Amino acid sequence: MDMFKKGVSKNEMEAGKKIEILLDDFKKLKLDPDMAGFLLMSTGVVLMLNNNKDDPAFVTYMISSALMNASTHAGSQMLEENEWTKH
């Protein structure tokens, strides 16, 4: 799949904005951030599994890519805020 090689479409940008709104709504609900993360990850995995029933290796690749991206982003934020990481 070439999803990492192409630019971001208008629809993908709009989806990203809607996710930001959803995250703001979770804050207003005072939903525990761990529960919000669990719900979003579970939903994403179900979407990928349903869309790629015959390719579990691709789903595993996507999950690991998402975790790597999230870890990189979180690490960058920690460095910006604290100029160090815990590890």
PyMOL Python script that loads the backbone (N, CA, C, O; Angstrom):
from pymol import cmd

cmd.read_pdbstr("""\
ATOM      1  N   MET A   1       0.847  -1.184   0.000  1.00  0.00           N
ATOM      2  CA  MET A   1       0.000   0.000   0.000  1.00  0.00           C
ATOM      3  C   MET A   1       0.884   1.237   0.000  1.00  0.00           C
ATOM      4  O   MET A   1       1.904   1.274   0.689  1.00  0.00           O
ATOM      5  N   ASP A   2       0.502   2.239  -0.762  1.00  0.00           N
ATOM      6  CA  ASP A   2       1.312   3.439  -0.914  1.00  0.00           C
ATOM      7  C   ASP A   2       0.870   4.583  -0.015  1.00  0.00           C
ATOM      8  O   ASP A   2       1.132   5.742  -0.339  1.00  0.00           O
ATOM      9  N   MET A   3       0.214   4.303   1.096  1.00  0.00           N
ATOM     10  CA  MET A   3      -0.333   5.378   1.912  1.00  0.00           C
ATOM     11  C   MET A   3       0.742   6.260   2.533  1.00  0.00           C
ATOM     12  O   MET A   3       0.451   7.392   2.916  1.00  0.00           O
ATOM     13  N   PHE A   4       1.972   5.776   2.642  1.00  0.00           N
ATOM     14  CA  PHE A   4       3.034   6.584   3.216  1.00  0.00           C
ATOM     15  C   PHE A   4       3.801   7.358   2.155  1.00  0.00           C
ATOM     16  O   PHE A   4       4.598   8.234   2.489  1.00  0.00           O
ATOM     17  N   LYS A   5       3.577   7.051   0.889  1.00  0.00           N
ATOM     18  CA  LYS A   5       4.329   7.684  -0.193  1.00  0.00           C
ATOM     19  C   LYS A   5       3.604   8.881  -0.791  1.00  0.00           C
ATOM     20  O   LYS A   5       4.227   9.718  -1.445  1.00  0.00           O
ATOM     21  N   LYS A   6       2.315   8.969  -0.578  1.00  0.00           N
ATOM     22  CA  LYS A   6       1.549  10.057  -1.189  1.00  0.00           C
ATOM     23  C   LYS A   6       1.381  11.204  -0.203  1.00  0.00           C
ATOM     24  O   LYS A   6       1.667  11.070   0.987  1.00  0.00           O
ATOM     25  N   GLY A   7       0.918  12.322  -0.718  1.00  0.00           N
ATOM     26  CA  GLY A   7       0.622  13.458   0.141  1.00  0.00           C
ATOM     27  C   GLY A   7      -0.679  13.243   0.887  1.00  0.00           C
ATOM     28  O   GLY A   7      -1.373  12.250   0.669  1.00  0.00           O
ATOM     29  N   VAL A   8      -1.003  14.163   1.756  1.00  0.00           N
ATOM     30  CA  VAL A   8      -2.226  14.071   2.544  1.00  0.00           C
ATOM     31  C   VAL A   8      -3.361  14.714   1.752  1.00  0.00           C
ATOM     32  O   VAL A   8      -3.243  15.848   1.290  1.00  0.00           O
ATOM     33  N   SER A   9      -4.456  13.982   1.602  1.00  0.00           N
ATOM     34  CA  SER A   9      -5.602  14.486   0.845  1.00  0.00           C
ATOM     35  C   SER A   9      -6.437  15.434   1.700  1.00  0.00           C
ATOM     36  O   SER A   9      -6.267  15.518   2.916  1.00  0.00           O
ATOM     37  N   LYS A  10      -7.328  16.134   1.040  1.00  0.00           N
ATOM     38  CA  LYS A  10      -8.243  17.040   1.723  1.00  0.00           C
ATOM     39  C   LYS A  10      -9.111  16.269   2.725  1.00  0.00           C
ATOM     40  O   LYS A  10      -9.348  16.745   3.836  1.00  0.00           O
ATOM     41  N   ASN A  11      -9.580  15.091   2.337  1.00  0.00           N
ATOM     42  CA  ASN A  11     -10.397  14.266   3.234  1.00  0.00           C
ATOM     43  C   ASN A  11      -9.605  13.799   4.448  1.00  0.00           C
ATOM     44  O   ASN A  11     -10.131  13.753   5.560  1.00  0.00           O
ATOM     45  N   GLU A  12      -8.341  13.454   4.233  1.00  0.00           N
ATOM     46  CA  GLU A  12      -7.505  13.015   5.354  1.00  0.00           C
ATOM     47  C   GLU A  12      -7.241  14.177   6.317  1.00  0.00           C
ATOM     48  O   GLU A  12      -7.215  13.987   7.533  1.00  0.00           O
ATOM     49  N   MET A  13      -7.048  15.368   5.773  1.00  0.00           N
ATOM     50  CA  MET A  13      -6.883  16.553   6.630  1.00  0.00           C
ATOM     51  C   MET A  13      -8.155  16.801   7.442  1.00  0.00           C
ATOM     52  O   MET A  13      -8.087  17.098   8.634  1.00  0.00           O
ATOM     53  N   GLU A  14      -9.294  16.679   6.804  1.00  0.00           N
ATOM     54  CA  GLU A  14     -10.570  16.866   7.492  1.00  0.00           C
ATOM     55  C   GLU A  14     -10.755  15.812   8.585  1.00  0.00           C
ATOM     56  O   GLU A  14     -11.232  16.128   9.675  1.00  0.00           O
ATOM     57  N   ALA A  15     -10.381  14.569   8.302  1.00  0.00           N
ATOM     58  CA  ALA A  15     -10.480  13.507   9.313  1.00  0.00           C
ATOM     59  C   ALA A  15      -9.587  13.826  10.508  1.00  0.00           C
ATOM     60  O   ALA A  15      -9.980  13.610  11.655  1.00  0.00           O
ATOM     61  N   GLY A  16      -8.392  14.336  10.244  1.00  0.00           N
ATOM     62  CA  GLY A  16      -7.493  14.720  11.330  1.00  0.00           C
ATOM     63  C   GLY A  16      -8.089  15.805  12.201  1.00  0.00           C
ATOM     64  O   GLY A  16      -7.957  15.759  13.424  1.00  0.00           O
ATOM     65  N   LYS A  17      -8.747  16.785  11.590  1.00  0.00           N
ATOM     66  CA  LYS A  17      -9.396  17.859  12.351  1.00  0.00           C
ATOM     67  C   LYS A  17     -10.525  17.308  13.213  1.00  0.00           C
ATOM     68  O   LYS A  17     -10.726  17.747  14.346  1.00  0.00           O
ATOM     69  N   LYS A  18     -11.262  16.336  12.662  1.00  0.00           N
ATOM     70  CA  LYS A  18     -12.364  15.739  13.424  1.00  0.00           C
ATOM     71  C   LYS A  18     -11.831  14.947  14.623  1.00  0.00           C
ATOM     72  O   LYS A  18     -12.458  14.921  15.682  1.00  0.00           O
ATOM     73  N   ILE A  19     -10.692  14.312  14.454  1.00  0.00           N
ATOM     74  CA  ILE A  19     -10.093  13.586  15.576  1.00  0.00           C
ATOM     75  C   ILE A  19      -9.653  14.568  16.657  1.00  0.00           C
ATOM     76  O   ILE A  19      -9.815  14.293  17.846  1.00  0.00           O
ATOM     77  N   GLU A  20      -9.099  15.712  16.256  1.00  0.00           N
ATOM     78  CA  GLU A  20      -8.727  16.734  17.240  1.00  0.00           C
ATOM     79  C   GLU A  20      -9.949  17.218  18.015  1.00  0.00           C
ATOM     80  O   GLU A  20      -9.874  17.422  19.226  1.00  0.00           O
ATOM     81  N   ILE A  21     -11.070  17.401  17.325  1.00  0.00           N
ATOM     82  CA  ILE A  21     -12.313  17.795  17.991  1.00  0.00           C
ATOM     83  C   ILE A  21     -12.762  16.707  18.958  1.00  0.00           C
ATOM     84  O   ILE A  21     -13.199  17.002  20.071  1.00  0.00           O
ATOM     85  N   LEU A  22     -12.654  15.449  18.535  1.00  0.00           N
ATOM     86  CA  LEU A  22     -13.018  14.323  19.399  1.00  0.00           C
ATOM     87  C   LEU A  22     -12.154  14.304  20.658  1.00  0.00           C
ATOM     88  O   LEU A  22     -12.660  14.075  21.757  1.00  0.00           O
ATOM     89  N   LEU A  23     -10.860  14.543  20.500  1.00  0.00           N
ATOM     90  CA  LEU A  23      -9.974  14.580  21.662  1.00  0.00           C
ATOM     91  C   LEU A  23     -10.362  15.705  22.617  1.00  0.00           C
ATOM     92  O   LEU A  23     -10.316  15.531  23.835  1.00  0.00           O
ATOM     93  N   ASP A  24     -10.740  16.851  22.070  1.00  0.00           N
ATOM     94  CA  ASP A  24     -11.229  17.951  22.912  1.00  0.00           C
ATOM     95  C   ASP A  24     -12.506  17.550  23.637  1.00  0.00           C
ATOM     96  O   ASP A  24     -12.690  17.886  24.807  1.00  0.00           O
ATOM     97  N   ASP A  25     -13.389  16.832  22.946  1.00  0.00           N
ATOM     98  CA  ASP A  25     -14.618  16.354  23.578  1.00  0.00           C
ATOM     99  C   ASP A  25     -14.314  15.379  24.708  1.00  0.00           C
ATOM    100  O   ASP A  25     -14.985  15.408  25.740  1.00  0.00           O
ATOM    101  N   PHE A  26     -13.315  14.517  24.533  1.00  0.00           N
ATOM    102  CA  PHE A  26     -12.920  13.599  25.603  1.00  0.00           C
ATOM    103  C   PHE A  26     -12.460  14.381  26.830  1.00  0.00           C
ATOM    104  O   PHE A  26     -12.780  14.010  27.959  1.00  0.00           O
ATOM    105  N   LYS A  27     -11.716  15.457  26.614  1.00  0.00           N
ATOM    106  CA  LYS A  27     -11.262  16.292  27.738  1.00  0.00           C
ATOM    107  C   LYS A  27     -12.450  16.913  28.460  1.00  0.00           C
ATOM    108  O   LYS A  27     -12.487  16.939  29.691  1.00  0.00           O
ATOM    109  N   LYS A  28     -13.424  17.414  27.696  1.00  0.00           N
ATOM    110  CA  LYS A  28     -14.615  18.016  28.306  1.00  0.00           C
ATOM    111  C   LYS A  28     -15.395  16.996  29.123  1.00  0.00           C
ATOM    112  O   LYS A  28     -15.997  17.338  30.141  1.00  0.00           O
ATOM    113  N   LEU A  29     -15.385  15.739  28.676  1.00  0.00           N
ATOM    114  CA  LEU A  29     -16.056  14.662  29.412  1.00  0.00           C
ATOM    115  C   LEU A  29     -15.251  14.203  30.630  1.00  0.00           C
ATOM    116  O   LEU A  29     -15.729  13.414  31.445  1.00  0.00           O
ATOM    117  N   LYS A  30     -14.030  14.709  30.734  1.00  0.00           N
ATOM    118  CA  LYS A  30     -13.089  14.289  31.784  1.00  0.00           C
ATOM    119  C   LYS A  30     -12.846  12.782  31.722  1.00  0.00           C
ATOM    120  O   LYS A  30     -12.698  12.109  32.742  1.00  0.00           O
ATOM    121  N   LEU A  31     -12.812  12.280  30.491  1.00  0.00           N
ATOM    122  CA  LEU A  31     -12.522  10.871  30.263  1.00  0.00           C
ATOM    123  C   LEU A  31     -11.047  10.630  30.547  1.00  0.00           C
ATOM    124  O   LEU A  31     -10.194  11.398  30.102  1.00  0.00           O
ATOM    125  N   ASP A  32     -10.749   9.587  31.272  1.00  0.00           N
ATOM    126  CA  ASP A  32      -9.366   9.240  31.572  1.00  0.00           C
ATOM    127  C   ASP A  32      -8.582   9.099  30.265  1.00  0.00           C
ATOM    128  O   ASP A  32      -9.020   8.376  29.371  1.00  0.00           O
ATOM    129  N   PRO A  33      -7.437   9.769  30.134  1.00  0.00           N
ATOM    130  CA  PRO A  33      -6.671   9.689  28.889  1.00  0.00           C
ATOM    131  C   PRO A  33      -6.290   8.263  28.495  1.00  0.00           C
ATOM    132  O   PRO A  33      -6.218   7.949  27.307  1.00  0.00           O
ATOM    133  N   ASP A  34      -6.046   7.405  29.472  1.00  0.00           N
ATOM    134  CA  ASP A  34      -5.729   6.009  29.149  1.00  0.00           C
ATOM    135  C   ASP A  34      -6.937   5.303  28.527  1.00  0.00           C
ATOM    136  O   ASP A  34      -6.783   4.515  27.594  1.00  0.00           O
ATOM    137  N   MET A  35      -8.130   5.583  29.042  1.00  0.00           N
ATOM    138  CA  MET A  35      -9.339   4.979  28.477  1.00  0.00           C
ATOM    139  C   MET A  35      -9.588   5.526  27.081  1.00  0.00           C
ATOM    140  O   MET A  35      -9.955   4.771  26.181  1.00  0.00           O
ATOM    141  N   ALA A  36      -9.396   6.832  26.884  1.00  0.00           N
ATOM    142  CA  ALA A  36      -9.570   7.423  25.557  1.00  0.00           C
ATOM    143  C   ALA A  36      -8.605   6.774  24.566  1.00  0.00           C
ATOM    144  O   ALA A  36      -8.987   6.430  23.448  1.00  0.00           O
ATOM    145  N   GLY A  37      -7.360   6.612  24.985  1.00  0.00           N
ATOM    146  CA  GLY A  37      -6.378   5.960  24.122  1.00  0.00           C
ATOM    147  C   GLY A  37      -6.762   4.530  23.807  1.00  0.00           C
ATOM    148  O   GLY A  37      -6.645   4.087  22.664  1.00  0.00           O
ATOM    149  N   PHE A  38      -7.220   3.807  24.813  1.00  0.00           N
ATOM    150  CA  PHE A  38      -7.652   2.425  24.602  1.00  0.00           C
ATOM    151  C   PHE A  38      -8.798   2.355  23.596  1.00  0.00           C
ATOM    152  O   PHE A  38      -8.785   1.520  22.691  1.00  0.00           O
ATOM    153  N   LEU A  39      -9.786   3.233  23.754  1.00  0.00           N
ATOM    154  CA  LEU A  39     -10.929   3.238  22.842  1.00  0.00           C
ATOM    155  C   LEU A  39     -10.505   3.551  21.408  1.00  0.00           C
ATOM    156  O   LEU A  39     -10.970   2.910  20.465  1.00  0.00           O
ATOM    157  N   LEU A  40      -9.621   4.538  21.244  1.00  0.00           N
ATOM    158  CA  LEU A  40      -9.164   4.900  19.901  1.00  0.00           C
ATOM    159  C   LEU A  40      -8.333   3.782  19.274  1.00  0.00           C
ATOM    160  O   LEU A  40      -8.502   3.465  18.097  1.00  0.00           O
ATOM    161  N   MET A  41      -7.428   3.181  20.066  1.00  0.00           N
ATOM    162  CA  MET A  41      -6.606   2.097  19.520  1.00  0.00           C
ATOM    163  C   MET A  41      -7.461   0.891  19.159  1.00  0.00           C
ATOM    164  O   MET A  41      -7.277   0.290  18.100  1.00  0.00           O
ATOM    165  N   SER A  42      -8.396   0.534  20.036  1.00  0.00           N
ATOM    166  CA  SER A  42      -9.269  -0.617  19.764  1.00  0.00           C
ATOM    167  C   SER A  42     -10.081  -0.396  18.500  1.00  0.00           C
ATOM    168  O   SER A  42     -10.219  -1.298  17.674  1.00  0.00           O
ATOM    169  N   THR A  43     -10.611   0.798  18.355  1.00  0.00           N
ATOM    170  CA  THR A  43     -11.399   1.122  17.165  1.00  0.00           C
ATOM    171  C   THR A  43     -10.541   1.037  15.909  1.00  0.00           C
ATOM    172  O   THR A  43     -10.975   0.493  14.893  1.00  0.00           O
ATOM    173  N   GLY A  44      -9.320   1.574  15.975  1.00  0.00           N
ATOM    174  CA  GLY A  44      -8.428   1.534  14.828  1.00  0.00           C
ATOM    175  C   GLY A  44      -8.048   0.117  14.431  1.00  0.00           C
ATOM    176  O   GLY A  44      -7.996  -0.207  13.245  1.00  0.00           O
ATOM    177  N   VAL A  45      -7.784  -0.723  15.418  1.00  0.00           N
ATOM    178  CA  VAL A  45      -7.409  -2.110  15.116  1.00  0.00           C
ATOM    179  C   VAL A  45      -8.585  -2.854  14.494  1.00  0.00           C
ATOM    180  O   VAL A  45      -8.401  -3.622  13.550  1.00  0.00           O
ATOM    181  N   VAL A  46      -9.789  -2.634  15.013  1.00  0.00           N
ATOM    182  CA  VAL A  46     -10.970  -3.280  14.427  1.00  0.00           C
ATOM    183  C   VAL A  46     -11.150  -2.838  12.973  1.00  0.00           C
ATOM    184  O   VAL A  46     -11.426  -3.668  12.107  1.00  0.00           O
ATOM    185  N   LEU A  47     -10.995  -1.532  12.694  1.00  0.00           N
ATOM    186  CA  LEU A  47     -11.117  -1.049  11.316  1.00  0.00           C
ATOM    187  C   LEU A  47     -10.094  -1.714  10.399  1.00  0.00           C
ATOM    188  O   LEU A  47     -10.428  -2.145   9.295  1.00  0.00           O
ATOM    189  N   MET A  48      -8.841  -1.795  10.864  1.00  0.00           N
ATOM    190  CA  MET A  48      -7.799  -2.399  10.034  1.00  0.00           C
ATOM    191  C   MET A  48      -8.030  -3.891   9.830  1.00  0.00           C
ATOM    192  O   MET A  48      -7.854  -4.398   8.723  1.00  0.00           O
ATOM    193  N   LEU A  49      -8.423  -4.598  10.887  1.00  0.00           N
ATOM    194  CA  LEU A  49      -8.672  -6.030  10.755  1.00  0.00           C
ATOM    195  C   LEU A  49      -9.835  -6.308   9.806  1.00  0.00           C
ATOM    196  O   LEU A  49      -9.765  -7.217   8.980  1.00  0.00           O
ATOM    197  N   ASN A  50     -10.900  -5.522   9.928  1.00  0.00           N
ATOM    198  CA  ASN A  50     -12.054  -5.718   9.042  1.00  0.00           C
ATOM    199  C   ASN A  50     -11.719  -5.399   7.592  1.00  0.00           C
ATOM    200  O   ASN A  50     -12.276  -6.006   6.677  1.00  0.00           O
ATOM    201  N   ASN A  51     -10.817  -4.458   7.378  1.00  0.00           N
ATOM    202  CA  ASN A  51     -10.454  -4.045   6.022  1.00  0.00           C
ATOM    203  C   ASN A  51      -9.361  -4.921   5.413  1.00  0.00           C
ATOM    204  O   ASN A  51      -9.167  -4.901   4.197  1.00  0.00           O
ATOM    205  N   ASN A  52      -8.654  -5.678   6.225  1.00  0.00           N
ATOM    206  CA  ASN A  52      -7.520  -6.489   5.751  1.00  0.00           C
ATOM    207  C   ASN A  52      -7.592  -7.905   6.307  1.00  0.00           C
ATOM    208  O   ASN A  52      -6.613  -8.417   6.850  1.00  0.00           O
ATOM    209  N   LYS A  53      -8.751  -8.533   6.170  1.00  0.00           N
ATOM    210  CA  LYS A  53      -8.975  -9.858   6.751  1.00  0.00           C
ATOM    211  C   LYS A  53      -7.990 -10.913   6.256  1.00  0.00           C
ATOM    212  O   LYS A  53      -7.661 -11.855   6.977  1.00  0.00           O
ATOM    213  N   ASP A  54      -7.532 -10.749   5.040  1.00  0.00           N
ATOM    214  CA  ASP A  54      -6.625 -11.740   4.462  1.00  0.00           C
ATOM    215  C   ASP A  54      -5.153 -11.361   4.594  1.00  0.00           C
ATOM    216  O   ASP A  54      -4.289 -12.044   4.044  1.00  0.00           O
ATOM    217  N   ASP A  55      -4.862 -10.290   5.309  1.00  0.00           N
ATOM    218  CA  ASP A  55      -3.476  -9.835   5.400  1.00  0.00           C
ATOM    219  C   ASP A  55      -3.121  -9.386   6.818  1.00  0.00           C
ATOM    220  O   ASP A  55      -2.898  -8.199   7.056  1.00  0.00           O
ATOM    221  N   PRO A  56      -3.068 -10.340   7.769  1.00  0.00           N
ATOM    222  CA  PRO A  56      -2.735  -9.964   9.146  1.00  0.00           C
ATOM    223  C   PRO A  56      -1.331  -9.376   9.275  1.00  0.00           C
ATOM    224  O   PRO A  56      -1.070  -8.599  10.193  1.00  0.00           O
ATOM    225  N   ALA A  57      -0.432  -9.737   8.371  1.00  0.00           N
ATOM    226  CA  ALA A  57       0.918  -9.163   8.422  1.00  0.00           C
ATOM    227  C   ALA A  57       0.862  -7.658   8.168  1.00  0.00           C
ATOM    228  O   ALA A  57       1.598  -6.899   8.800  1.00  0.00           O
ATOM    229  N   PHE A  58      -0.004  -7.219   7.249  1.00  0.00           N
ATOM    230  CA  PHE A  58      -0.145  -5.791   6.984  1.00  0.00           C
ATOM    231  C   PHE A  58      -0.698  -5.078   8.211  1.00  0.00           C
ATOM    232  O   PHE A  58      -0.246  -3.984   8.549  1.00  0.00           O
ATOM    233  N   VAL A  59      -1.669  -5.685   8.876  1.00  0.00           N
ATOM    234  CA  VAL A  59      -2.245  -5.085  10.084  1.00  0.00           C
ATOM    235  C   VAL A  59      -1.158  -4.950  11.148  1.00  0.00           C
ATOM    236  O   VAL A  59      -1.064  -3.918  11.812  1.00  0.00           O
ATOM    237  N   THR A  60      -0.350  -5.973  11.309  1.00  0.00           N
ATOM    238  CA  THR A  60       0.743  -5.914  12.278  1.00  0.00           C
ATOM    239  C   THR A  60       1.724  -4.808  11.911  1.00  0.00           C
ATOM    240  O   THR A  60       2.191  -4.075  12.782  1.00  0.00           O
ATOM    241  N   TYR A  61       2.036  -4.686  10.623  1.00  0.00           N
ATOM    242  CA  TYR A  61       2.920  -3.623  10.155  1.00  0.00           C
ATOM    243  C   TYR A  61       2.336  -2.252  10.467  1.00  0.00           C
ATOM    244  O   TYR A  61       3.050  -1.367  10.936  1.00  0.00           O
ATOM    245  N   MET A  62       1.053  -2.070  10.213  1.00  0.00           N
ATOM    246  CA  MET A  62       0.409  -0.783  10.472  1.00  0.00           C
ATOM    247  C   MET A  62       0.403  -0.451  11.962  1.00  0.00           C
ATOM    248  O   MET A  62       0.652   0.691  12.349  1.00  0.00           O
ATOM    249  N   ILE A  63       0.119  -1.447  12.792  1.00  0.00           N
ATOM    250  CA  ILE A  63       0.110  -1.220  14.241  1.00  0.00           C
ATOM    251  C   ILE A  63       1.508  -0.827  14.714  1.00  0.00           C
ATOM    252  O   ILE A  63       1.659   0.122  15.483  1.00  0.00           O
ATOM    253  N   SER A  64       2.524  -1.549  14.260  1.00  0.00           N
ATOM    254  CA  SER A  64       3.884  -1.222  14.688  1.00  0.00           C
ATOM    255  C   SER A  64       4.321   0.144  14.160  1.00  0.00           C
ATOM    256  O   SER A  64       5.035   0.871  14.851  1.00  0.00           O
ATOM    257  N   SER A  65       3.906   0.496  12.956  1.00  0.00           N
ATOM    258  CA  SER A  65       4.224   1.823  12.417  1.00  0.00           C
ATOM    259  C   SER A  65       3.550   2.913  13.232  1.00  0.00           C
ATOM    260  O   SER A  65       4.152   3.953  13.500  1.00  0.00           O
ATOM    261  N   ALA A  66       2.302   2.682  13.626  1.00  0.00           N
ATOM    262  CA  ALA A  66       1.579   3.664  14.434  1.00  0.00           C
ATOM    263  C   ALA A  66       2.234   3.834  15.805  1.00  0.00           C
ATOM    264  O   ALA A  66       2.358   4.952  16.305  1.00  0.00           O
ATOM    265  N   LEU A  67       2.653   2.715  16.410  1.00  0.00           N
ATOM    266  CA  LEU A  67       3.318   2.797  17.712  1.00  0.00           C
ATOM    267  C   LEU A  67       4.654   3.526  17.612  1.00  0.00           C
ATOM    268  O   LEU A  67       5.003   4.313  18.492  1.00  0.00           O
ATOM    269  N   MET A  68       5.395   3.267  16.549  1.00  0.00           N
ATOM    270  CA  MET A  68       6.670   3.948  16.354  1.00  0.00           C
ATOM    271  C   MET A  68       6.446   5.454  16.180  1.00  0.00           C
ATOM    272  O   MET A  68       7.163   6.261  16.772  1.00  0.00           O
ATOM    273  N   ASN A  69       5.467   5.824  15.383  1.00  0.00           N
ATOM    274  CA  ASN A  69       5.165   7.231  15.160  1.00  0.00           C
ATOM    275  C   ASN A  69       4.733   7.911  16.460  1.00  0.00           C
ATOM    276  O   ASN A  69       5.178   9.017  16.767  1.00  0.00           O
ATOM    277  N   ALA A  70       3.876   7.253  17.208  1.00  0.00           N
ATOM    278  CA  ALA A  70       3.398   7.819  18.466  1.00  0.00           C
ATOM    279  C   ALA A  70       4.536   7.962  19.478  1.00  0.00           C
ATOM    280  O   ALA A  70       4.618   8.970  20.180  1.00  0.00           O
ATOM    281  N   SER A  71       5.402   6.972  19.555  1.00  0.00           N
ATOM    282  CA  SER A  71       6.540   7.037  20.480  1.00  0.00           C
ATOM    283  C   SER A  71       7.485   8.168  20.118  1.00  0.00           C
ATOM    284  O   SER A  71       7.990   8.870  20.994  1.00  0.00           O
ATOM    285  N   THR A  72       7.723   8.340  18.828  1.00  0.00           N
ATOM    286  CA  THR A  72       8.590   9.420  18.370  1.00  0.00           C
ATOM    287  C   THR A  72       7.982  10.770  18.731  1.00  0.00           C
ATOM    288  O   THR A  72       8.680  11.662  19.214  1.00  0.00           O
ATOM    289  N   HIS A  73       6.696  10.915  18.499  1.00  0.00           N
ATOM    290  CA  HIS A  73       6.005  12.170  18.806  1.00  0.00           C
ATOM    291  C   HIS A  73       6.035  12.447  20.312  1.00  0.00           C
ATOM    292  O   HIS A  73       6.334  13.565  20.732  1.00  0.00           O
ATOM    293  N   ALA A  74       5.726  11.435  21.118  1.00  0.00           N
ATOM    294  CA  ALA A  74       5.715  11.616  22.570  1.00  0.00           C
ATOM    295  C   ALA A  74       7.115  11.946  23.083  1.00  0.00           C
ATOM    296  O   ALA A  74       7.276  12.804  23.951  1.00  0.00           O
ATOM    297  N   GLY A  75       8.124  11.263  22.545  1.00  0.00           N
ATOM    298  CA  GLY A  75       9.503  11.550  22.946  1.00  0.00           C
ATOM    299  C   GLY A  75       9.906  12.966  22.597  1.00  0.00           C
ATOM    300  O   GLY A  75      10.587  13.630  23.379  1.00  0.00           O
ATOM    301  N   SER A  76       9.499  13.434  21.441  1.00  0.00           N
ATOM    302  CA  SER A  76       9.805  14.810  21.031  1.00  0.00           C
ATOM    303  C   SER A  76       9.151  15.807  21.971  1.00  0.00           C
ATOM    304  O   SER A  76       9.760  16.812  22.339  1.00  0.00           O
ATOM    305  N   GLN A  77       7.915  15.534  22.358  1.00  0.00           N
ATOM    306  CA  GLN A  77       7.222  16.429  23.284  1.00  0.00           C
ATOM    307  C   GLN A  77       7.924  16.461  24.633  1.00  0.00           C
ATOM    308  O   GLN A  77       8.067  17.525  25.236  1.00  0.00           O
ATOM    309  N   MET A  78       8.362  15.294  25.110  1.00  0.00           N
ATOM    310  CA  MET A  78       9.066  15.245  26.395  1.00  0.00           C
ATOM    311  C   MET A  78      10.359  16.047  26.334  1.00  0.00           C
ATOM    312  O   MET A  78      10.701  16.756  27.280  1.00  0.00           O
ATOM    313  N   LEU A  79      11.068  15.935  25.233  1.00  0.00           N
ATOM    314  CA  LEU A  79      12.313  16.683  25.088  1.00  0.00           C
ATOM    315  C   LEU A  79      12.046  18.186  25.055  1.00  0.00           C
ATOM    316  O   LEU A  79      12.792  18.962  25.652  1.00  0.00           O
ATOM    317  N   GLU A  80      10.989  18.597  24.362  1.00  0.00           N
ATOM    318  CA  GLU A  80      10.655  20.016  24.289  1.00  0.00           C
ATOM    319  C   GLU A  80      10.257  20.556  25.659  1.00  0.00           C
ATOM    320  O   GLU A  80      10.615  21.680  26.011  1.00  0.00           O
ATOM    321  N   GLU A  81       9.520  19.763  26.429  1.00  0.00           N
ATOM    322  CA  GLU A  81       9.029  20.224  27.723  1.00  0.00           C
ATOM    323  C   GLU A  81      10.100  20.148  28.815  1.00  0.00           C
ATOM    324  O   GLU A  81      10.175  21.022  29.679  1.00  0.00           O
ATOM    325  N   ASN A  82      10.919  19.110  28.773  1.00  0.00           N
ATOM    326  CA  ASN A  82      11.844  18.856  29.877  1.00  0.00           C
ATOM    327  C   ASN A  82      13.311  18.872  29.503  1.00  0.00           C
ATOM    328  O   ASN A  82      14.178  18.891  30.376  1.00  0.00           O
ATOM    329  N   GLU A  83      13.592  18.865  28.215  1.00  0.00           N
ATOM    330  CA  GLU A  83      14.953  18.754  27.693  1.00  0.00           C
ATOM    331  C   GLU A  83      15.625  17.444  28.124  1.00  0.00           C
ATOM    332  O   GLU A  83      16.852  17.359  28.149  1.00  0.00           O
ATOM    333  N   TRP A  84      14.838  16.439  28.457  1.00  0.00           N
ATOM    334  CA  TRP A  84      15.361  15.112  28.782  1.00  0.00           C
ATOM    335  C   TRP A  84      14.209  14.115  28.688  1.00  0.00           C
ATOM    336  O   TRP A  84      13.043  14.502  28.625  1.00  0.00           O
ATOM    337  N   THR A  85      14.542  12.861  28.681  1.00  0.00           N
ATOM    338  CA  THR A  85      13.526  11.802  28.727  1.00  0.00           C
ATOM    339  C   THR A  85      13.761  10.963  29.969  1.00  0.00           C
ATOM    340  O   THR A  85      14.805  11.074  30.612  1.00  0.00           O
ATOM    341  N   LYS A  86      12.805  10.134  30.302  1.00  0.00           N
ATOM    342  CA  LYS A  86      12.927   9.282  31.486  1.00  0.00           C
ATOM    343  C   LYS A  86      13.877   8.123  31.272  1.00  0.00           C
ATOM    344  O   LYS A  86      14.335   7.518  32.241  1.00  0.00           O
ATOM    345  N   HIS A  87      14.185   7.797  30.018  1.00  0.00           N
ATOM    346  CA  HIS A  87      15.020   6.629  29.742  1.00  0.00           C
ATOM    347  C   HIS A  87      16.250   7.026  28.981  1.00  0.00           C
ATOM    348  O   HIS A  87      17.078   6.174  28.657  1.00  0.00           O
TER     349      HIS A  87
END
""", "prot")
cmd.dss("prot")
cmd.show_as("cartoon", "prot")
cmd.util.cbc("prot")
cmd.orient("prot")
